[in-house]
Every structure is written in C-alpha cells, then in structure tokens.
Amino acid sequence: QKEVEQDPGPLSVPEGAIVSLNCTYSNSAFQYFMWYRQYSRKGPELLMYTYSSGNKEDGRFTAQVDKSSKYISLFIRDSQPSDSATYLCATNSGGSNYKLTFGKGTLLTVNP
Amino acid sequence: DVKVTQSSRYLVKRTGEKVFLECVQDMDHENMFWYRQDPGLGLRLIYFSYDVKMKEKGDIPEGYSVSREKKERFSLILESASTNQTSMYLCASTTEYRGGYTNEQFFGPGTRLTVL
C-alpha cells in the first residue's frame, strides 16, 4: 500500500462549482498535511497546510484533515479558471523529518 | 522573495552522456532535494542533502549521484544518461527545524530532460 493515495483525475468542472480533492494516507505518525498547487510547466507551490486534525480556511480554499480515518481533503468554493492546475497532497511527521510524502496529484480543469 | 533556480528549463541529451543539473537557492536553507516527476507516478525523491557535503538516498537513487559543495547549490548528476531518465526534474529546499512548522518545501521551476 502506498503511503499516500490520491485520485489522479483528471477532474473537469464548470466555473463556480465546488471542487473536492481527496487523499488517504496510511502512516499514523503523519502530523502535518499540505496541499501544493502546480501550474503547467511550473514547480509546485504550497497552497495550505494543517497540523493534526481539523479544518483550515483561506479565502475560497478549505483544507480538512480527519486523522481517525486518515483522510485529507481540499475544497475549493466558487472555482475559477485560474484554479486550473495539478493539486498535490503531501504529509510528514514534522519536526526534523524534512522529507515529504506526496500523493500523485490531481489535474483540475475549471471551464469558463 | 524566496527563490530556487534551476540551470535549464529544457535539456536534450544523448544516451550515455554525463548530465549535470544545477539548483541554487538564495534562502540560506540547510536542506535541499531532487525529485523527478512523471505522469502517473507523481513526485519521487531521488536524493536529499541536509548539509554541505552530506547526502541521503531517496526512493529512486539508482543511476543518479549528487554533489553539494556549497550550501546554496545542489547538483544532480546522471553518470550515463538513459532514455528511462527522460523526465521533469524538480529541485526543492527547506530550512532547518527550529520549532513550529518549517516543513514547507520551496520548489524550482523544473528542468524537462529528454534523453534520446
């Protein structure tokens, strides 16, 4: 079993839709959960991170972690064409463990 | 502004050539990483360096080596390039843990390498 599983999509939605992106993980030691966004022909950039369980909101984006079910979600409200990108979930146990475990990424296209 | 730069955006090499990919960061970060990214396989860690002259193998180190002579520079070397090393190569860096959340990795723009 891969440590982080992510549905690769692709996912295509109309502008204004609510988007849900999801990952599952297997290692109970993981404490930090991140979402990276990668535009075409660019490197990934950190979008949001959460520590342990709970929700975190930033504008139209909400990151959610449920440690009991080992489930990570990113919700995008009122999606825009500029949200079209590959979204990668990532996690690690934090502290001096610098290596991140990434999901394979989900390609999202928001159609105008 | 945080910056990780990579020496080339696109590179075409022939099978058997020795290939050098360079990465430079200006954030005084201790830790640097090399990944390759392939469709359907995601990001895979090749090598990691946590200090000058220190390195650690990642998940797929075979066919690669690295060099870190200066803190800001991390080089990936393909000793004898092969067609299965055609990929997007991404460099990243992160600072040393000093309490709090510090695990954000800052990525360069990537080098798309084609080996013919």
Chai-1 contact restraints between the chains, C-beta under 6 A:
chainA,res_idxA,chainB,res_idxB,connection_type,confidence,min_distance_angstrom,max_distance_angstrom,comment,restraint_id
A,Y32,B,N103,contact,1.0,0.0,6.0,A-B,restraint_1
A,K42,B,P109,contact,1.0,0.0,6.0,A-B,restraint_2
A,G43,B,L90,contact,1.0,0.0,6.0,A-B,restraint_3
A,G43,B,F107,contact,1.0,0.0,6.0,A-B,restraint_4
A,G43,B,G108,contact,1.0,0.0,6.0,A-B,restraint_5
A,G43,B,P109,contact,1.0,0.0,6.0,A-B,restraint_6
A,G43,B,G110,contact,1.0,0.0,6.0,A-B,restraint_7
A,P44,B,F107,contact,1.0,0.0,6.0,A-B,restraint_8
A,L46,B,E104,contact,1.0,0.0,6.0,A-B,restraint_9
A,N92,B,N103,contact,1.0,0.0,6.0,A-B,restraint_10
A,G95,B,Y97,contact,1.0,0.0,6.0,A-B,restraint_11
A,S96,B,Y97,contact,1.0,0.0,6.0,A-B,restraint_12
A,Y98,B,N31,contact,1.0,0.0,6.0,A-B,restraint_13
A,Y98,B,T94,contact,1.0,0.0,6.0,A-B,restraint_14
A,F102,B,G42,contact,1.0,0.0,6.0,A-B,restraint_15
A,F102,B,L43,contact,1.0,0.0,6.0,A-B,restraint_16
A,K104,B,G42,contact,1.0,0.0,6.0,A-B,restraint_17
A,G105,B,G42,contact,1.0,0.0,6.0,A-B,restraint_18
